[in-house]
Amino acid sequence: MDYSVINHVEVVTIDVHATKDLMNSGNHRYLDVRTEEEFKNGHVDVKNIVNIPYMFETPQGRVKNPKFMEQVLSTFKKDDNLIVGCQKGIRSVYATIDLLKSEFKQVYNMGSGYLAWIDNNLAVKIPEPEARSEEL
């Protein structure tokens, strides 16, 4: 575990193996903060996974989801055990900071994100290609 103090908030970062172990314990929920498109292209294969984007892609670049905390609060309780993940581990740090500042009690950041999960050959869920209907 890596403890970092960012913006006066202590962020605990765990690696993908610790994430897998905690998720398998059944006591944690996984918050994927990547965009819906990223999530739909593949995500960590764990139970209790929820996708709430921290940022959106726009023609001007990425912008923070203005309803992020509102969406999180409608899905999770402040005493839920959460692990926050993204693509590379950057957005998840910012999301973790926001959650901790909003008085969530038990939040871990998954370091290096989904890419590290893949690099460590851990289970992923990738959607099946959509079947194309043939015209008659």
N, CA, C and O atoms as CSV, one atom per row, in Angstrom:
chain,resi,resn,atom,element,x,y,z
A,1,MET,N,N,0.841,-1.184,0.000
A,1,MET,CA,C,0.000,0.000,0.000
A,1,MET,C,C,0.879,1.237,0.000
A,1,MET,O,O,1.927,1.291,0.643
A,2,ASP,N,N,0.421,2.209,-0.732
A,2,ASP,CA,C,1.135,3.475,-0.813
A,2,ASP,C,C,0.212,4.552,-0.261
A,2,ASP,O,O,-0.919,4.710,-0.720
A,3,TYR,N,N,0.704,5.289,0.727
A,3,TYR,CA,C,-0.074,6.364,1.306
A,3,TYR,C,C,0.477,7.684,0.781
A,3,TYR,O,O,1.667,7.965,0.921
A,4,SER,N,N,-0.388,8.489,0.179
A,4,SER,CA,C,0.016,9.787,-0.320
A,4,SER,C,C,-0.934,10.835,0.237
A,4,SER,O,O,-2.144,10.616,0.297
A,5,VAL,N,N,-0.390,11.960,0.640
A,5,VAL,CA,C,-1.229,13.056,1.086
A,5,VAL,C,C,-1.301,14.063,-0.048
A,5,VAL,O,O,-0.312,14.706,-0.398
A,6,ILE,N,N,-2.493,14.184,-0.612
A,6,ILE,CA,C,-2.716,15.085,-1.746
A,6,ILE,C,C,-3.861,16.005,-1.369
A,6,ILE,O,O,-4.927,15.543,-0.961
A,7,ASN,N,N,-3.646,17.305,-1.503
A,7,ASN,CA,C,-4.679,18.282,-1.143
A,7,ASN,C,C,-5.201,18.051,0.276
A,7,ASN,O,O,-6.401,18.161,0.524
A,8,HIS,N,N,-4.312,17.737,1.188
A,8,HIS,CA,C,-4.641,17.516,2.601
A,8,HIS,C,C,-5.544,16.315,2.822
A,8,HIS,O,O,-6.215,16.222,3.850
A,9,VAL,N,N,-5.565,15.399,1.868
A,9,VAL,CA,C,-6.362,14.180,1.980
A,9,VAL,C,C,-5.412,13.005,1.808
A,9,VAL,O,O,-4.584,13.001,0.897
A,10,GLU,N,N,-5.528,12.004,2.682
A,10,GLU,CA,C,-4.664,10.835,2.586
A,10,GLU,C,C,-5.273,9.815,1.628
A,10,GLU,O,O,-6.301,9.204,1.919
A,11,VAL,N,N,-4.618,9.646,0.480
A,11,VAL,CA,C,-5.063,8.693,-0.534
A,11,VAL,C,C,-4.260,7.411,-0.367
A,11,VAL,O,O,-3.029,7.428,-0.393
A,12,VAL,N,N,-4.969,6.301,-0.195
A,12,VAL,CA,C,-4.321,4.998,-0.084
A,12,VAL,C,C,-4.416,4.326,-1.449
A,12,VAL,O,O,-5.510,4.077,-1.957
A,13,THR,N,N,-3.257,4.037,-2.033
A,13,THR,CA,C,-3.201,3.383,-3.337
A,13,THR,C,C,-2.774,1.934,-3.148
A,13,THR,O,O,-1.785,1.640,-2.476
A,14,ILE,N,N,-3.539,1.039,-3.754
A,14,ILE,CA,C,-3.228,-0.378,-3.703
A,14,ILE,C,C,-2.992,-0.881,-5.114
A,14,ILE,O,O,-3.475,-0.288,-6.078
A,15,ASP,N,N,-2.245,-1.980,-5.240
A,15,ASP,CA,C,-1.984,-2.501,-6.582
A,15,ASP,C,C,-3.129,-3.397,-7.045
A,15,ASP,O,O,-4.077,-3.645,-6.299
A,16,VAL,N,N,-3.031,-3.875,-8.273
A,16,VAL,CA,C,-4.119,-4.657,-8.865
A,16,VAL,C,C,-4.331,-5.991,-8.143
A,16,VAL,O,O,-5.457,-6.483,-8.083
A,17,HIS,N,N,-3.275,-6.575,-7.601
A,17,HIS,CA,C,-3.420,-7.847,-6.897
A,17,HIS,C,C,-4.164,-7.655,-5.568
A,17,HIS,O,O,-5.017,-8.468,-5.208
A,18,ALA,N,N,-3.843,-6.595,-4.854
A,18,ALA,CA,C,-4.573,-6.282,-3.623
A,18,ALA,C,C,-6.026,-5.964,-3.955
A,18,ALA,O,O,-6.934,-6.346,-3.217
A,19,THR,N,N,-6.245,-5.266,-5.066
A,19,THR,CA,C,-7.608,-4.971,-5.507
A,19,THR,C,C,-8.375,-6.262,-5.754
A,19,THR,O,O,-9.499,-6.428,-5.281
A,20,LYS,N,N,-7.763,-7.167,-6.492
A,20,LYS,CA,C,-8.415,-8.453,-6.792
A,20,LYS,C,C,-8.757,-9.195,-5.508
A,20,LYS,O,O,-9.863,-9.718,-5.373
A,21,ASP,N,N,-7.818,-9.247,-4.559
A,21,ASP,CA,C,-8.048,-9.942,-3.292
A,21,ASP,C,C,-9.197,-9.304,-2.505
A,21,ASP,O,O,-10.058,-10.005,-1.974
A,22,LEU,N,N,-9.201,-7.974,-2.437
A,22,LEU,CA,C,-10.272,-7.291,-1.706
A,22,LEU,C,C,-11.622,-7.496,-2.389
A,22,LEU,O,O,-12.635,-7.692,-1.717
A,23,MET,N,N,-11.640,-7.452,-3.718
A,23,MET,CA,C,-12.897,-7.663,-4.439
A,23,MET,C,C,-13.395,-9.092,-4.244
A,23,MET,O,O,-14.599,-9.317,-4.119
A,24,ASN,N,N,-12.490,-10.045,-4.219
A,24,ASN,CA,C,-12.883,-11.448,-4.012
A,24,ASN,C,C,-13.393,-11.702,-2.596
A,24,ASN,O,O,-14.110,-12.674,-2.359
A,25,SER,N,N,-13.025,-10.831,-1.657
A,25,SER,CA,C,-13.494,-11.001,-0.277
A,25,SER,C,C,-14.995,-10.728,-0.174
A,25,SER,O,O,-15.644,-11.152,0.782
A,26,GLY,N,N,-15.539,-10.020,-1.162
A,26,GLY,CA,C,-16.970,-9.723,-1.175
A,26,GLY,C,C,-17.382,-8.529,-0.343
A,26,GLY,O,O,-18.571,-8.220,-0.254
A,27,ASN,N,N,-16.421,-7.849,0.270
A,27,ASN,CA,C,-16.736,-6.716,1.144
A,27,ASN,C,C,-16.527,-5.356,0.481
A,27,ASN,O,O,-16.751,-4.320,1.107
A,28,HIS,N,N,-16.102,-5.354,-0.773
A,28,HIS,CA,C,-15.790,-4.097,-1.447
A,28,HIS,C,C,-16.605,-3.954,-2.724
A,28,HIS,O,O,-17.071,-4.935,-3.303
A,29,ARG,N,N,-16.762,-2.708,-3.145
A,29,ARG,CA,C,-17.408,-2.402,-4.414
A,29,ARG,C,C,-16.385,-1.652,-5.259
A,29,ARG,O,O,-15.565,-0.893,-4.741
A,30,TYR,N,N,-16.450,-1.879,-6.568
A,30,TYR,CA,C,-15.480,-1.281,-7.490
A,30,TYR,C,C,-16.160,-0.161,-8.264
A,30,TYR,O,O,-17.189,-0.371,-8.907
A,31,LEU,N,N,-15.580,1.018,-8.198
A,31,LEU,CA,C,-16.080,2.178,-8.921
A,31,LEU,C,C,-15.124,2.479,-10.065
A,31,LEU,O,O,-14.007,2.949,-9.846
A,32,ASP,N,N,-15.570,2.207,-11.285
A,32,ASP,CA,C,-14.784,2.484,-12.490
A,32,ASP,C,C,-15.151,3.888,-12.936
A,32,ASP,O,O,-16.301,4.148,-13.288
A,33,VAL,N,N,-14.177,4.799,-12.924
A,33,VAL,CA,C,-14.457,6.206,-13.229
A,33,VAL,C,C,-14.077,6.590,-14.656
A,33,VAL,O,O,-13.997,7.774,-14.984
A,34,ARG,N,N,-13.843,5.588,-15.504
A,34,ARG,CA,C,-13.537,5.876,-16.904
A,34,ARG,C,C,-14.810,6.283,-17.645
A,34,ARG,O,O,-15.913,6.176,-17.108
A,35,THR,N,N,-14.647,6.744,-18.868
A,35,THR,CA,C,-15.808,7.113,-19.668
A,35,THR,C,C,-16.641,5.871,-19.982
A,35,THR,O,O,-16.150,4.745,-19.903
A,36,GLU,N,N,-17.898,6.090,-20.336
A,36,GLU,CA,C,-18.774,4.966,-20.688
A,36,GLU,C,C,-18.193,4.179,-21.857
A,36,GLU,O,O,-18.290,2.952,-21.887
A,37,GLU,N,N,-17.590,4.874,-22.819
A,37,GLU,CA,C,-17.002,4.199,-23.982
A,37,GLU,C,C,-15.844,3.302,-23.559
A,37,GLU,O,O,-15.741,2.162,-24.012
A,38,GLU,N,N,-14.974,3.814,-22.695
A,38,GLU,CA,C,-13.859,3.000,-22.200
A,38,GLU,C,C,-14.387,1.767,-21.472
A,38,GLU,O,O,-13.902,0.655,-21.680
A,39,PHE,N,N,-15.378,1.977,-20.623
A,39,PHE,CA,C,-15.945,0.881,-19.837
A,39,PHE,C,C,-16.558,-0.180,-20.759
A,39,PHE,O,O,-16.358,-1.378,-20.559
A,40,LYS,N,N,-17.300,0.273,-21.761
A,40,LYS,CA,C,-17.958,-0.659,-22.687
A,40,LYS,C,C,-16.957,-1.447,-23.524
A,40,LYS,O,O,-17.272,-2.541,-23.994
A,41,ASN,N,N,-15.759,-0.909,-23.716
A,41,ASN,CA,C,-14.727,-1.612,-24.493
A,41,ASN,C,C,-14.011,-2.681,-23.680
A,41,ASN,O,O,-13.238,-3.464,-24.232
A,42,GLY,N,N,-14.256,-2.721,-22.388
A,42,GLY,CA,C,-13.642,-3.727,-21.526
A,42,GLY,C,C,-13.398,-3.155,-20.151
A,42,GLY,O,O,-13.071,-1.978,-19.999
A,43,HIS,N,N,-13.561,-4.011,-19.138
A,43,HIS,CA,C,-13.344,-3.564,-17.761
A,43,HIS,C,C,-12.940,-4.745,-16.895
A,43,HIS,O,O,-13.034,-5.898,-17.314
A,44,VAL,N,N,-12.489,-4.444,-15.679
A,44,VAL,CA,C,-12.092,-5.508,-14.761
A,44,VAL,C,C,-13.292,-6.409,-14.537
A,44,VAL,O,O,-14.423,-5.934,-14.432
A,45,ASP,N,N,-13.047,-7.703,-14.464
A,45,ASP,CA,C,-14.129,-8.666,-14.299
A,45,ASP,C,C,-14.267,-9.005,-12.819
A,45,ASP,O,O,-13.674,-9.964,-12.325
A,46,VAL,N,N,-15.062,-8.196,-12.125
A,46,VAL,CA,C,-15.340,-8.408,-10.707
A,46,VAL,C,C,-16.829,-8.179,-10.470
A,46,VAL,O,O,-17.509,-7.518,-11.255
A,47,LYS,N,N,-17.317,-8.746,-9.364
A,47,LYS,CA,C,-18.693,-8.469,-8.960
A,47,LYS,C,C,-18.723,-7.092,-8.317
A,47,LYS,O,O,-17.688,-6.566,-7.909
A,48,ASN,N,N,-19.895,-6.522,-8.230
A,48,ASN,CA,C,-20.085,-5.222,-7.570
A,48,ASN,C,C,-19.313,-4.096,-8.247
A,48,ASN,O,O,-18.716,-3.256,-7.573
A,49,ILE,N,N,-19.324,-4.078,-9.586
A,49,ILE,CA,C,-18.661,-3.004,-10.335
A,49,ILE,C,C,-19.710,-2.015,-10.845
A,49,ILE,O,O,-20.772,-2.403,-11.333
A,50,VAL,N,N,-19.385,-0.737,-10.718
A,50,VAL,CA,C,-20.260,0.334,-11.176
A,50,VAL,C,C,-19.404,1.317,-11.971
A,50,VAL,O,O,-18.286,1.645,-11.576
A,51,ASN,N,N,-19.945,1.782,-13.097
A,51,ASN,CA,C,-19.250,2.780,-13.916
A,51,ASN,C,C,-19.935,4.131,-13.751
A,51,ASN,O,O,-21.091,4.311,-14.134
A,52,ILE,N,N,-19.197,5.077,-13.172
A,52,ILE,CA,C,-19.642,6.472,-13.096
A,52,ILE,C,C,-18.471,7.308,-13.590
A,52,ILE,O,O,-17.479,7.453,-12.876
A,53,PRO,N,N,-18.562,7.862,-14.797
A,53,PRO,CA,C,-17.433,8.627,-15.341
A,53,PRO,C,C,-17.083,9.836,-14.484
A,53,PRO,O,O,-17.953,10.593,-14.052
A,54,TYR,N,N,-15.778,9.996,-14.250
A,54,TYR,CA,C,-15.286,11.181,-13.545
A,54,TYR,C,C,-15.127,12.335,-14.528
A,54,TYR,O,O,-15.261,13.502,-14.162
A,55,MET,N,N,-14.839,11.989,-15.782
A,55,MET,CA,C,-14.654,12.996,-16.823
A,55,MET,C,C,-15.363,12.540,-18.087
A,55,MET,O,O,-15.594,11.348,-18.293
A,56,PHE,N,N,-15.703,13.504,-18.928
A,56,PHE,CA,C,-16.292,13.235,-20.235
A,56,PHE,C,C,-15.354,13.730,-21.321
A,56,PHE,O,O,-14.627,14.707,-21.138
A,57,GLU,N,N,-15.382,13.038,-22.460
A,57,GLU,CA,C,-14.647,13.508,-23.642
A,57,GLU,C,C,-15.512,14.537,-24.356
A,57,GLU,O,O,-16.688,14.288,-24.622
A,58,THR,N,N,-14.938,15.682,-24.661
A,58,THR,CA,C,-15.644,16.712,-25.424
A,58,THR,C,C,-14.739,17.152,-26.567
A,58,THR,O,O,-13.554,16.818,-26.567
A,59,PRO,N,N,-15.264,17.890,-27.539
A,59,PRO,CA,C,-14.397,18.398,-28.611
A,59,PRO,C,C,-13.251,19.271,-28.082
A,59,PRO,O,O,-12.219,19.402,-28.740
A,60,GLN,N,N,-13.432,19.869,-26.892
A,60,GLN,CA,C,-12.387,20.712,-26.289
A,60,GLN,C,C,-11.446,19.910,-25.397
A,60,GLN,O,O,-10.522,20.477,-24.813
A,61,GLY,N,N,-11.665,18.604,-25.281
A,61,GLY,CA,C,-10.851,17.767,-24.399
A,61,GLY,C,C,-11.703,17.231,-23.264
A,61,GLY,O,O,-12.929,17.337,-23.291
A,62,ARG,N,N,-11.054,16.660,-22.274
A,62,ARG,CA,C,-11.784,16.093,-21.142
A,62,ARG,C,C,-12.244,17.183,-20.184
A,62,ARG,O,O,-11.517,18.129,-19.883
A,63,VAL,N,N,-13.485,17.014,-19.714
A,63,VAL,CA,C,-14.033,17.913,-18.701
A,63,VAL,C,C,-14.615,17.069,-17.579
A,63,VAL,O,O,-15.115,15.968,-17.809
A,64,LYS,N,N,-14.545,17.594,-16.371
A,64,LYS,CA,C,-15.047,16.862,-15.211
A,64,LYS,C,C,-16.564,16.715,-15.304
A,64,LYS,O,O,-17.268,17.643,-15.703
A,65,ASN,N,N,-17.047,15.546,-14.933
A,65,ASN,CA,C,-18.473,15.267,-14.866
A,65,ASN,C,C,-19.063,16.109,-13.731
A,65,ASN,O,O,-18.771,15.851,-12.563
A,66,PRO,N,N,-19.893,17.117,-14.057
A,66,PRO,CA,C,-20.414,17.995,-13.005
A,66,PRO,C,C,-21.348,17.284,-12.030
A,66,PRO,O,O,-21.603,17.789,-10.937
A,67,LYS,N,N,-21.855,16.127,-12.414
A,67,LYS,CA,C,-22.779,15.389,-11.548
A,67,LYS,C,C,-22.114,14.170,-10.912
A,67,LYS,O,O,-22.807,13.297,-10.389
A,68,PHE,N,N,-20.777,14.096,-10.947
A,68,PHE,CA,C,-20.082,12.923,-10.438
A,68,PHE,C,C,-20.480,12.593,-9.002
A,68,PHE,O,O,-20.905,11.471,-8.724
A,69,MET,N,N,-20.351,13.542,-8.098
A,69,MET,CA,C,-20.648,13.260,-6.691
A,69,MET,C,C,-22.126,12.939,-6.491
A,69,MET,O,O,-22.467,12.059,-5.700
A,70,GLU,N,N,-22.995,13.636,-7.193
A,70,GLU,CA,C,-24.429,13.364,-7.098
A,70,GLU,C,C,-24.722,11.920,-7.524
A,70,GLU,O,O,-25.499,11.224,-6.870
A,71,GLN,N,N,-24.102,11.478,-8.615
A,71,GLN,CA,C,-24.305,10.115,-9.103
A,71,GLN,C,C,-23.719,9.090,-8.133
A,71,GLN,O,O,-24.324,8.045,-7.894
A,72,VAL,N,N,-22.555,9.384,-7.578
A,72,VAL,CA,C,-21.932,8.471,-6.615
A,72,VAL,C,C,-22.812,8.353,-5.370
A,72,VAL,O,O,-23.049,7.251,-4.874
A,73,LEU,N,N,-23.292,9.490,-4.869
A,73,LEU,CA,C,-24.109,9.478,-3.655
A,73,LEU,C,C,-25.445,8.774,-3.856
A,73,LEU,O,O,-26.036,8.283,-2.894
A,74,SER,N,N,-25.926,8.718,-5.095
A,74,SER,CA,C,-27.186,8.010,-5.353
A,74,SER,C,C,-26.950,6.500,-5.498
A,74,SER,O,O,-27.904,5.722,-5.502
A,75,THR,N,N,-25.682,6.087,-5.616
A,75,THR,CA,C,-25.346,4.678,-5.834
A,75,THR,C,C,-24.697,4.030,-4.611
A,75,THR,O,O,-24.933,2.855,-4.326
A,76,PHE,N,N,-23.879,4.800,-3.891
A,76,PHE,CA,C,-23.106,4.270,-2.769
A,76,PHE,C,C,-23.451,4.977,-1.470
A,76,PHE,O,O,-23.952,6.102,-1.465
A,77,LYS,N,N,-23.169,4.287,-0.363
A,77,LYS,CA,C,-23.270,4.898,0.962
A,77,LYS,C,C,-21.874,5.331,1.379
A,77,LYS,O,O,-20.883,4.762,0.921
A,78,LYS,N,N,-21.791,6.323,2.235
A,78,LYS,CA,C,-20.493,6.854,2.647
A,78,LYS,C,C,-19.668,5.864,3.462
A,78,LYS,O,O,-18.467,6.064,3.644
A,79,ASP,N,N,-20.300,4.797,3.955
A,79,ASP,CA,C,-19.530,3.802,4.698
A,79,ASP,C,C,-19.267,2.539,3.877
A,79,ASP,O,O,-18.767,1.550,4.412
A,80,ASP,N,N,-19.602,2.564,2.562
A,80,ASP,CA,C,-19.256,1.442,1.678
A,80,ASP,C,C,-17.740,1.356,1.523
A,80,ASP,O,O,-17.050,2.375,1.547
A,81,ASN,N,N,-17.232,0.149,1.364
A,81,ASN,CA,C,-15.814,-0.066,1.063
A,81,ASN,C,C,-15.650,0.028,-0.445
A,81,ASN,O,O,-16.133,-0.829,-1.186
A,82,LEU,N,N,-14.967,1.072,-0.894
A,82,LEU,CA,C,-14.829,1.328,-2.330
A,82,LEU,C,C,-13.394,1.200,-2.798
A,82,LEU,O,O,-12.449,1.555,-2.093
A,83,ILE,N,N,-13.258,0.679,-4.016
A,83,ILE,CA,C,-11.984,0.717,-4.730
A,83,ILE,C,C,-12.272,1.475,-6.016
A,83,ILE,O,O,-13.188,1.129,-6.762
A,84,VAL,N,N,-11.480,2.515,-6.269
A,84,VAL,CA,C,-11.699,3.373,-7.429
A,84,VAL,C,C,-10.629,3.084,-8.462
A,84,VAL,O,O,-9.439,3.082,-8.148
A,85,GLY,N,N,-11.051,2.840,-9.698
A,85,GLY,CA,C,-10.104,2.558,-10.767
A,85,GLY,C,C,-10.435,3.327,-12.026
A,85,GLY,O,O,-11.579,3.719,-12.255
A,86,CYS,N,N,-9.408,3.535,-12.843
A,86,CYS,CA,C,-9.585,4.181,-14.141
A,86,CYS,C,C,-8.669,3.483,-15.142
A,86,CYS,O,O,-8.366,2.302,-14.976
A,87,GLN,N,N,-8.231,4.183,-16.164
A,87,GLN,CA,C,-7.406,3.568,-17.206
A,87,GLN,C,C,-5.949,3.407,-16.780
A,87,GLN,O,O,-5.363,2.335,-16.930
A,88,LYS,N,N,-5.365,4.499,-16.241
A,88,LYS,CA,C,-3.938,4.493,-15.889
A,88,LYS,C,C,-3.675,4.812,-14.421
A,88,LYS,O,O,-2.541,4.687,-13.958
A,89,GLY,N,N,-4.702,5.222,-13.687
A,89,GLY,CA,C,-4.529,5.519,-12.267
A,89,GLY,C,C,-4.456,6.990,-11.935
A,89,GLY,O,O,-4.087,7.350,-10.816
A,90,ILE,N,N,-4.798,7.854,-12.880
A,90,ILE,CA,C,-4.743,9.299,-12.625
A,90,ILE,C,C,-6.123,9.839,-12.253
A,90,ILE,O,O,-6.282,10.473,-11.210
A,91,ARG,N,N,-7.116,9.590,-13.099
A,91,ARG,CA,C,-8.472,10.048,-12.781
A,91,ARG,C,C,-8.954,9.462,-11.464
A,91,ARG,O,O,-9.661,10.122,-10.702
A,92,SER,N,N,-8.567,8.216,-11.198
A,92,SER,CA,C,-9.027,7.567,-9.963
A,92,SER,C,C,-8.473,8.266,-8.724
A,92,SER,O,O,-9.138,8.294,-7.689
A,93,VAL,N,N,-7.273,8.829,-8.809
A,93,VAL,CA,C,-6.726,9.587,-7.673
A,93,VAL,C,C,-7.600,10.804,-7.401
A,93,VAL,O,O,-7.964,11.062,-6.253
A,94,TYR,N,N,-7.941,11.555,-8.448
A,94,TYR,CA,C,-8.784,12.747,-8.281
A,94,TYR,C,C,-10.173,12.371,-7.776
A,94,TYR,O,O,-10.734,13.059,-6.924
A,95,ALA,N,N,-10.731,11.278,-8.301
A,95,ALA,CA,C,-12.040,10.820,-7.838
A,95,ALA,C,C,-11.968,10.399,-6.371
A,95,ALA,O,O,-12.872,10.700,-5.592
A,96,THR,N,N,-10.897,9.707,-5.995
A,96,THR,CA,C,-10.714,9.281,-4.608
A,96,THR,C,C,-10.632,10.494,-3.683
A,96,THR,O,O,-11.219,10.487,-2.601
A,97,ILE,N,N,-9.914,11.524,-4.097
A,97,ILE,CA,C,-9.818,12.756,-3.305
A,97,ILE,C,C,-11.205,13.351,-3.101
A,97,ILE,O,O,-11.563,13.725,-1.985
A,98,ASP,N,N,-11.992,13.440,-4.181
A,98,ASP,CA,C,-13.344,14.001,-4.070
A,98,ASP,C,C,-14.200,13.174,-3.106
A,98,ASP,O,O,-14.951,13.729,-2.304
A,99,LEU,N,N,-14.085,11.851,-3.189
A,99,LEU,CA,C,-14.868,10.981,-2.308
A,99,LEU,C,C,-14.467,11.166,-0.845
A,99,LEU,O,O,-15.326,11.272,0.031
A,100,LEU,N,N,-13.171,11.204,-0.590
A,100,LEU,CA,C,-12.697,11.383,0.784
A,100,LEU,C,C,-13.106,12.751,1.332
A,100,LEU,O,O,-13.477,12.864,2.500
A,101,LYS,N,N,-13.040,13.776,0.505
A,101,LYS,CA,C,-13.458,15.108,0.938
A,101,LYS,C,C,-14.959,15.163,1.198
A,101,LYS,O,O,-15.431,16.017,1.949
A,102,SER,N,N,-15.712,14.252,0.578
A,102,SER,CA,C,-17.157,14.176,0.797
A,102,SER,C,C,-17.511,13.204,1.917
A,102,SER,O,O,-18.661,12.790,2.059
A,103,GLU,N,N,-16.504,12.850,2.708
A,103,GLU,CA,C,-16.659,12.049,3.920
A,103,GLU,C,C,-16.951,10.573,3.677
A,103,GLU,O,O,-17.540,9.911,4.531
A,104,PHE,N,N,-16.542,10.046,2.510
A,104,PHE,CA,C,-16.555,8.598,2.346
A,104,PHE,C,C,-15.455,8.061,3.244
A,104,PHE,O,O,-14.365,8.631,3.299
A,105,LYS,N,N,-15.728,6.971,3.946
A,105,LYS,CA,C,-14.836,6.493,4.998
A,105,LYS,C,C,-13.720,5.572,4.509
A,105,LYS,O,O,-12.576,5.699,4.946
A,106,GLN,N,N,-14.043,4.648,3.609
A,106,GLN,CA,C,-13.098,3.596,3.229
A,106,GLN,C,C,-12.964,3.561,1.703
A,106,GLN,O,O,-13.724,2.873,1.021
A,107,VAL,N,N,-11.996,4.305,1.179
A,107,VAL,CA,C,-11.807,4.391,-0.264
A,107,VAL,C,C,-10.351,4.117,-0.604
A,107,VAL,O,O,-9.446,4.742,-0.051
A,108,TYR,N,N,-10.134,3.173,-1.523
A,108,TYR,CA,C,-8.793,2.892,-2.030
A,108,TYR,C,C,-8.718,3.295,-3.491
A,108,TYR,O,O,-9.699,3.186,-4.227
A,109,ASN,N,N,-7.566,3.756,-3.899
A,109,ASN,CA,C,-7.276,4.036,-5.294
A,109,ASN,C,C,-6.512,2.835,-5.862
A,109,ASN,O,O,-5.528,2.392,-5.271
A,110,MET,N,N,-6.963,2.307,-7.010
A,110,MET,CA,C,-6.218,1.215,-7.641
A,110,MET,C,C,-5.127,1.820,-8.528
A,110,MET,O,O,-5.415,2.408,-9.570
A,111,GLY,N,N,-3.897,1.668,-8.107
A,111,GLY,CA,C,-2.767,2.229,-8.829
A,111,GLY,C,C,-2.589,1.628,-10.215
A,111,GLY,O,O,-2.773,0.426,-10.411
A,112,SER,N,N,-2.236,2.456,-11.153
A,112,SER,CA,C,-1.930,2.102,-12.546
A,112,SER,C,C,-3.129,1.615,-13.346
A,112,SER,O,O,-2.989,1.322,-14.533
A,113,GLY,N,N,-4.291,1.522,-12.740
A,113,GLY,CA,C,-5.548,1.328,-13.437
A,113,GLY,C,C,-5.740,0.052,-14.229
A,113,GLY,O,O,-5.051,-0.951,-14.038
A,114,TYR,N,N,-6.707,0.136,-15.127
A,114,TYR,CA,C,-7.117,-0.998,-15.960
A,114,TYR,C,C,-5.956,-1.542,-16.786
A,114,TYR,O,O,-5.865,-2.750,-17.006
A,115,LEU,N,N,-5.072,-0.664,-17.242
A,115,LEU,CA,C,-3.928,-1.131,-18.046
A,115,LEU,C,C,-3.030,-2.059,-17.235
A,115,LEU,O,O,-2.524,-3.047,-17.768
A,116,ALA,N,N,-2.825,-1.755,-15.946
A,116,ALA,CA,C,-2.022,-2.642,-15.087
A,116,ALA,C,C,-2.769,-3.948,-14.839
A,116,ALA,O,O,-2.156,-5.012,-14.757
A,117,TRP,N,N,-4.079,-3.867,-14.721
A,117,TRP,CA,C,-4.904,-5.068,-14.534
A,117,TRP,C,C,-4.683,-6.013,-15.720
A,117,TRP,O,O,-4.484,-7.214,-15.541
A,118,ILE,N,N,-4.723,-5.449,-16.935
A,118,ILE,CA,C,-4.503,-6.249,-18.152
A,118,ILE,C,C,-3.071,-6.782,-18.181
A,118,ILE,O,O,-2.847,-7.958,-18.470
A,119,ASP,N,N,-2.103,-5.914,-17.881
A,119,ASP,CA,C,-0.684,-6.315,-17.908
A,119,ASP,C,C,-0.390,-7.464,-16.950
A,119,ASP,O,O,0.548,-8.230,-17.167
A,120,ASN,N,N,-1.191,-7.587,-15.888
A,120,ASN,CA,C,-0.997,-8.655,-14.916
A,120,ASN,C,C,-1.871,-9.880,-15.214
A,120,ASN,O,O,-2.023,-10.773,-14.380
A,121,ASN,N,N,-2.436,-9.895,-16.416
A,121,ASN,CA,C,-3.247,-11.026,-16.882
A,121,ASN,C,C,-4.389,-11.388,-15.944
A,121,ASN,O,O,-4.701,-12.563,-15.752
A,122,LEU,N,N,-5.008,-10.364,-15.362
A,122,LEU,CA,C,-6.162,-10.590,-14.513
A,122,LEU,C,C,-7.426,-10.585,-15.378
A,122,LEU,O,O,-7.424,-10.056,-16.490
A,123,ALA,N,N,-8.492,-11.174,-14.863
A,123,ALA,CA,C,-9.714,-11.361,-15.650
A,123,ALA,C,C,-10.339,-10.028,-16.053
A,123,ALA,O,O,-10.506,-9.122,-15.236
A,124,VAL,N,N,-10.680,-9.936,-17.335
A,124,VAL,CA,C,-11.371,-8.759,-17.863
A,124,VAL,C,C,-12.662,-9.200,-18.533
A,124,VAL,O,O,-12.805,-10.344,-18.965
A,125,LYS,N,N,-13.584,-8.274,-18.605
A,125,LYS,CA,C,-14.843,-8.530,-19.287
A,125,LYS,C,C,-14.861,-7.643,-20.522
A,125,LYS,O,O,-14.882,-6.416,-20.425
A,126,ILE,N,N,-14.852,-8.280,-21.671
A,126,ILE,CA,C,-14.865,-7.563,-22.941
A,126,ILE,C,C,-16.148,-7.963,-23.664
A,126,ILE,O,O,-16.435,-9.152,-23.804
A,127,PRO,N,N,-16.916,-6.983,-24.121
A,127,PRO,CA,C,-18.195,-7.320,-24.751
A,127,PRO,C,C,-18.004,-8.105,-26.044
A,127,PRO,O,O,-17.023,-7.936,-26.768
A,128,GLU,N,N,-18.977,-8.966,-26.301
A,128,GLU,CA,C,-18.976,-9.707,-27.558
A,128,GLU,C,C,-19.277,-8.722,-28.681
A,128,GLU,O,O,-20.050,-7.783,-28.495
A,129,PRO,N,N,-18.658,-8.937,-29.863
A,129,PRO,CA,C,-19.019,-8.077,-30.994
A,129,PRO,C,C,-20.500,-8.263,-31.292
A,129,PRO,O,O,-21.027,-9.376,-31.260
A,130,GLU,N,N,-21.155,-7.147,-31.581
A,130,GLU,CA,C,-22.590,-7.230,-31.850
A,130,GLU,C,C,-22.850,-8.004,-33.126
A,130,GLU,O,O,-22.206,-7.781,-34.150
A,131,ALA,N,N,-23.803,-8.916,-33.047
A,131,ALA,CA,C,-24.160,-9.713,-34.225
A,131,ALA,C,C,-24.841,-8.813,-35.239
A,131,ALA,O,O,-25.702,-8.004,-34.893
A,132,ARG,N,N,-24.458,-8.958,-36.458
A,132,ARG,CA,C,-25.061,-8.152,-37.511
A,132,ARG,C,C,-26.211,-8.935,-38.122
A,132,ARG,O,O,-26.060,-10.107,-38.468
A,133,SER,N,N,-27.333,-8.298,-38.250
A,133,SER,CA,C,-28.468,-8.984,-38.869
A,133,SER,C,C,-28.321,-8.885,-40.383
A,133,SER,O,O,-28.003,-7.835,-40.941
A,134,GLU,N,N,-28.561,-9.992,-40.999
A,134,GLU,CA,C,-28.441,-10.017,-42.467
A,134,GLU,C,C,-29.730,-9.540,-43.089
A,134,GLU,O,O,-30.826,-9.883,-42.646
A,135,GLU,N,N,-29.573,-8.743,-44.122
A,135,GLU,CA,C,-30.755,-8.260,-44.831
A,135,GLU,C,C,-31.299,-9.377,-45.706
A,135,GLU,O,O,-30.539,-10.117,-46.331
A,136,LEU,N,N,-32.610,-9.492,-45.746
A,136,LEU,CA,C,-33.251,-10.532,-46.556
A,136,LEU,C,C,-33.542,-10.064,-47.950
A,136,LEU,O,O,-34.081,-10.822,-48.756
